[in-house]
Amino acid sequence: MNSANRTWRNWGRSVAVTPLSVERPESVEALQLSVKRAAAAGRRVKAVGAGHSFTGIAAAPDVLLQLDKLQGIIDVDRERRRVRFQAGTRLYRIPGLLSGLTLAMPNLGDIDRQSLAGAISTGTHGTGAGFGGLATQVAGLTLIQPDGGLLTVDDGDPLLPAAALGLGALGIIADVTLQCVPAFALQAQEESELLADTLAALDRRAGSTDHFEFYWFPHTDRAATKSNTRLPGSAPLHPRPPLSRWIEESLLSNSLFRATCAAGAAVPALIPPVNRAAARLLGGHGYTEASHRVFTQHRTVRFREMEYGLPADRLPAAFAAVRQLVEERAWRISFPLEVRWAAADDRWLSTAYGRDTAYIAVHRYYREDHREYFTAVEEILLAFGGRPHWGKLHSLDAASLAPRYPRFNDFLAVRNRLDPDRIFANEYLDQVLGP
Ligand SMILES: Cc1cc2nc3c(=O)[nH]c(=O)nc-3n(C[C@H](O)[C@H](O)[C@H](O)COP(=O)(O)OP(=O)(O)OC[C@H]3O[C@@H](n4cnc5c(N)ncnc54)[C@H](O)[C@@H]3O)c2cc1C
């Protein structure tokens, strides 16, 4: 946020907006008042988390609510391992907050910069065929309504499957109760291998490894695989040597990768040999660390991303079609494609609603034009029954999304009831849910 002119930009630099006002409430009462005042003045109001969505889902044209002062634990139900957090709590703070309780979040995505409310609201997920996305960890939440009133949505409430992954469309979330698990460690095995070998064993590896994913480097025949196995929290730790963490994060996400992306943007012919070198350098090591240290990495190179969730059994054919497309076109793509898994869940707008899911994600350096690549890949993934990640770039509107989500119209009915005057709307929500 630029404080001089109040212009807000998202992390991927794909969205910018100058709200009429920016408010940073320090208590739930102040947050309620902000919402009530905005609604009474006929203004739209949106909470912004870490701005890590690539779509305009968080754009707040009228009143922008920044919840960084609403972080931390509110209360704990030790018996049920449930912890209620303030909605603005950043994910990277949660392991520290939970450590004294020897609890952890069951699964996480690639990074932990997001706010809790922001992450659940767009369907943020990690990988693991037996594990759901972050919204499936929600055992309750409190929504602030247009009149400033509080609506408590508990476990078992028929509203929970809508509100736990609500796109920010149903109200401002004041707190979130997470169903935690006993703290655990992950034994990680990272390998560089022939893509053909990875693909030949996909079902077995994704099905038998707790958390399996792979990256394919375009213009190469190689994949980098990550297989994480859950161990009790008391398991002896064998941390990754700092040099290997540095190599991986530099190659995939940070300093060295930034240099190669910039060089590749200027001289695209450099990309294939750089990808080949990176694909070979990654992998070949194992380590055991606390779960959050294995799940998440630092990502400092800005990029744009599109990701689709597909019925898991359609992944091999969809991946083959995308690979063929990349090989046929003259594009030079520096970012690897990422493939992950999630278990079927019951969150109405979840990309994994009602079906075991595999994800294909494509990325481009933010200074490159992503449009032709993303559009062509999107066409393929839609044909395989894909559902787009709500926080990542895509072109769908309400009419094309509705048939992809069995409970879409039920969600719209809840929205009509909770926000009839659309004070929580913005241009993106108009596009994906309708006005
Ligand atoms: C580098 C990077 C890595 C990523 N890795 C992954 C990944 O591994 N897996 C994955 O699935 N996604 C990933 N994402 C996408 C990201 O997790 C989502 O876009 C997520 O929603 C961002 O969280 P945020 O806190 O930045 O929310 P924002 O983008 O700021 O907001 C998202 C939505 O939440 C709403 N919101 C925020 N706070 C509240 C509140 N208190 N009440 C109501 N609504 C609220 C906003 O209004 C908006 O609708 C990644 C993004 C980036 C940039």
Ligand as a Chemical Component Dictionary entry (heavy atoms), coordinates in Angstrom:
data_LIG
# 
_chem_comp.id                   LIG 
_chem_comp.type                 NON-POLYMER 
_chem_comp.pdbx_formal_charge   0 
_chem_comp.three_letter_code    LIG 
# 
loop_
_chem_comp_atom.comp_id 
_chem_comp_atom.atom_id 
_chem_comp_atom.alt_atom_id 
_chem_comp_atom.type_symbol 
_chem_comp_atom.charge 
_chem_comp_atom.model_Cartn_x 
_chem_comp_atom.model_Cartn_y 
_chem_comp_atom.model_Cartn_z 
_chem_comp_atom.pdbx_ordinal 
LIG C1  C1  C 0 3.609   -16.574 -3.855 1  
LIG C2  C2  C 0 2.247   -17.178 -3.729 2  
LIG C3  C3  C 0 2.117   -18.519 -3.395 3  
LIG C4  C4  C 0 0.838   -19.091 -3.280 4  
LIG N1  N1  N 0 0.747   -20.413 -2.972 5  
LIG C5  C5  C 0 -0.478  -21.002 -2.921 6  
LIG C6  C6  C 0 -0.615  -22.387 -2.639 7  
LIG O1  O1  O 0 0.366   -23.091 -2.380 8  
LIG N2  N2  N 0 -1.872  -22.918 -2.650 9  
LIG C7  C7  C 0 -2.972  -22.175 -2.938 10 
LIG O2  O2  O 0 -4.066  -22.714 -2.968 11 
LIG N3  N3  N 0 -2.882  -20.841 -3.170 12 
LIG C8  C8  C 0 -1.662  -20.250 -3.160 13 
LIG N4  N4  N 0 -1.572  -18.905 -3.412 14 
LIG C9  C9  C 0 -2.812  -18.120 -3.501 15 
LIG C10 C10 C 0 -3.185  -17.553 -2.125 16 
LIG O3  O3  O 0 -3.069  -18.520 -1.103 17 
LIG C11 C11 C 0 -4.648  -17.068 -2.105 18 
LIG O4  O4  O 0 -4.862  -16.177 -3.141 19 
LIG C12 C12 C 0 -5.044  -16.459 -0.757 20 
LIG O5  O5  O 0 -6.397  -16.115 -0.783 21 
LIG C13 C13 C 0 -4.257  -15.226 -0.395 22 
LIG O6  O6  O 0 -4.490  -14.894 0.946  23 
LIG P1  P1  P 0 -4.442  -13.356 1.390  24 
LIG O7  O7  O 0 -4.411  -13.281 2.864  25 
LIG O8  O8  O 0 -3.356  -12.679 0.651  26 
LIG O9  O9  O 0 -5.863  -12.889 0.874  27 
LIG P2  P2  P 0 -6.231  -11.711 -0.137 28 
LIG O10 O10 O 0 -5.730  -12.056 -1.477 29 
LIG O11 O11 O 0 -5.856  -10.410 0.446  30 
LIG O12 O12 O 0 -7.836  -11.844 -0.119 31 
LIG C14 C14 C 0 -8.462  -12.985 -0.624 32 
LIG C15 C15 C 0 -9.949  -12.929 -0.376 33 
LIG O13 O13 O 0 -10.196 -13.061 1.020  34 
LIG C16 C16 C 0 -11.023 -12.008 1.442  35 
LIG N5  N5  N 0 -10.741 -11.711 2.830  36 
LIG C17 C17 C 0 -9.566  -11.460 3.433  37 
LIG N6  N6  N 0 -9.759  -11.230 4.742  38 
LIG C18 C18 C 0 -11.089 -11.331 4.958  39 
LIG C19 C19 C 0 -11.914 -11.205 6.100  40 
LIG N7  N7  N 0 -11.428 -10.934 7.305  41 
LIG N8  N8  N 0 -13.232 -11.374 5.941  42 
LIG C20 C20 C 0 -13.776 -11.669 4.736  43 
LIG N9  N9  N 0 -13.045 -11.801 3.641  44 
LIG C21 C21 C 0 -11.710 -11.648 3.749  45 
LIG C22 C22 C 0 -10.696 -10.859 0.511  46 
LIG O14 O14 O 0 -11.708 -9.865  0.522  47 
LIG C23 C23 C 0 -10.629 -11.618 -0.775 48 
LIG O15 O15 O 0 -11.928 -11.893 -1.213 49 
LIG C24 C24 C 0 -0.322  -18.300 -3.510 50 
LIG C25 C25 C 0 -0.185  -16.938 -3.838 51 
LIG C26 C26 C 0 1.088   -16.387 -3.949 52 
LIG C27 C27 C 0 1.230   -14.935 -4.312 53 
# 
loop_
_chem_comp_bond.comp_id 
_chem_comp_bond.atom_id_1 
_chem_comp_bond.atom_id_2 
_chem_comp_bond.value_order 
_chem_comp_bond.pdbx_ordinal 
LIG C1  C2  SING 1  
LIG C2  C3  SING 2  
LIG C2  C26 DOUB 3  
LIG C3  C4  DOUB 4  
LIG C4  N1  SING 5  
LIG C4  C24 SING 6  
LIG N1  C5  DOUB 7  
LIG C5  C6  SING 8  
LIG C5  C8  SING 9  
LIG C6  O1  DOUB 10 
LIG C6  N2  SING 11 
LIG N2  C7  SING 12 
LIG C7  O2  DOUB 13 
LIG C7  N3  SING 14 
LIG N3  C8  DOUB 15 
LIG C8  N4  SING 16 
LIG N4  C9  SING 17 
LIG N4  C24 SING 18 
LIG C9  C10 SING 19 
LIG C10 O3  SING 20 
LIG C10 C11 SING 21 
LIG C11 O4  SING 22 
LIG C11 C12 SING 23 
LIG C12 O5  SING 24 
LIG C12 C13 SING 25 
LIG C13 O6  SING 26 
LIG O6  P1  SING 27 
LIG P1  O7  DOUB 28 
LIG P1  O8  SING 29 
LIG P1  O9  SING 30 
LIG O9  P2  SING 31 
LIG P2  O10 DOUB 32 
LIG P2  O11 SING 33 
LIG P2  O12 SING 34 
LIG O12 C14 SING 35 
LIG C14 C15 SING 36 
LIG C15 O13 SING 37 
LIG C15 C23 SING 38 
LIG O13 C16 SING 39 
LIG C16 N5  SING 40 
LIG C16 C22 SING 41 
LIG N5  C17 SING 42 
LIG N5  C21 SING 43 
LIG C17 N6  DOUB 44 
LIG N6  C18 SING 45 
LIG C18 C19 SING 46 
LIG C18 C21 DOUB 47 
LIG C19 N7  SING 48 
LIG C19 N8  DOUB 49 
LIG N8  C20 SING 50 
LIG C20 N9  DOUB 51 
LIG N9  C21 SING 52 
LIG C22 O14 SING 53 
LIG C22 C23 SING 54 
LIG C23 O15 SING 55 
LIG C24 C25 DOUB 56 
LIG C25 C26 SING 57 
LIG C26 C27 SING 58 
# 
